Amino acid sequence: MEQCWRWFGPGDPISLAKVAQAGATGVVSALHEIPTGEVWPVSDIQERNSLIEDAGLKWSVVESVPVHADIQKGNAGCEQKIDAYKQTIRNLAEVGVGVICYNFMPIVDWTRTELGFVLQNGAEALRFDASQFAAYDVHILKRRDAELDYDDDMLRRAKKYNASLDEDGRSALEKSIIAGLPGGEGSYDREGLRSEIEFFRGLGESGLRQNLEVFLSGIVPVAAENGIAMAIHPDDPPFSLFGVPRIVSTADDVRKIFSIQDTSTNGLTLCAGSFGARSDNDLTQMAREFGERIHFVHLRNVTREHDGSFYEAEHLDGDNDLISLLSALLKQESARSQSGGTLSEIPMRPDHGHTMGDELEHGGVNPGYSYVGRLKGLAELRGVIRTLEWQDRGASQ
């Protein structure tokens, strides 16, 4: 597997030299400074690519070219936004980047309630606490009829948690939940968030899926013509938040997406941590079933709790069997290589990482994107990959 590292560009506190030192050969990056919906100029793409290549690395995956909210909503004028997306695909192809990761999550991207959850060993991880989220939804955001989405026990726990918070605590919880990621369209205030929620609740799952179909019908043929693989990222977490529809949460969701444009260009980012937050998602079986349409892999692990809460565990611990998943992915790579298919080597990156060691003291770490934590994860994953490859060579002799 091609071992990659997510790099947020020249402003990233982790330099490309450190990326190379970590053992990665590929870089996952994006032009986060360009507003969502605008075309990425070839000159800007070339400049980013040159920085990466000058460091002895390869720009393997674009993560992400964000999908504008007008496309998700099906608003008037979304055709122009889709046309801009098509041109960005053409421009990326001109520079030679072969995979685009994107998501179709309305309103908020990956969502956590704690960005510095302290583990038993003192390291810090990302955590989604269902009762904390409910406390925000019901008591801070005060979404209309939010109480109807939770059972009595969850409402009781949410009320207790909210009562334990002062204003600083409520503000920190809100920032964790609705803070925009680089490349997104920023955070919402409460009134704006409530308005967006009501829109997407009214749109519903079928409406959101229909708007994804319009988007894919427009961009997949252009991507295929230009030799670029599109890889949709699953919902994170893979269930509804605020009662808003989610349409990339299960294996059945992926099957529906693949049927929209039945071509390998219309593919998947298999994010083990996102899909793995649901116990009914079998990651290894998904790797086997979706095979040639997996164009990118995020490797991280989670420890699940009975109420839907989870925290991000060490890469080789937690509730998901990443060793089995890696074995299935390596078998898929072997099959691709034998058939002469494209993308025989699947790009992967260690997704997120615990904050530990000196980084706990010095700060300046993007939540989930520590250097030491991801280096540790990459080293562990590389060790598993090498061992599985060695076993496979022995079995074939």
Buried (B, 14 or more C-beta within 10 A) or exposed (E): BBBBBBBBBEEBBBEBEBBBEBEBBBBBBBBBEBEBBBBBBBEBBBEBBEBBBEBEBBBBBBBBBBBBBBBBBBBEEBEEBBBBBBBBBBBBBEBBBBBBBBBBBBBBBBBBBBBBBEBEEEBBBBBBBBBBBBBBBBBBBEBEEBBEBBEEEBBEBBBEBBEEBEEEEBEBBBEBBBBEBBBBBEBBEEEEBBEBBBBBBEBEBEBBBBBBBBBBEBBBBBBBEBEBBBBBBBBBBBEBBBBBBBBBBBBEBBEBBBEBBEBBBBBBBBBBBBBBBBEEBBBBEBBBBBBBBBBBBBBBBBBBBEBBBBBBBBBBEBBBBBBBBBBBBBBBBBEBEEEEEEBBEBBBBBBBBBBBBEBBEEEEBBBBBBBBBBBBBBEBBBEBBEEBBEEBEEEEE
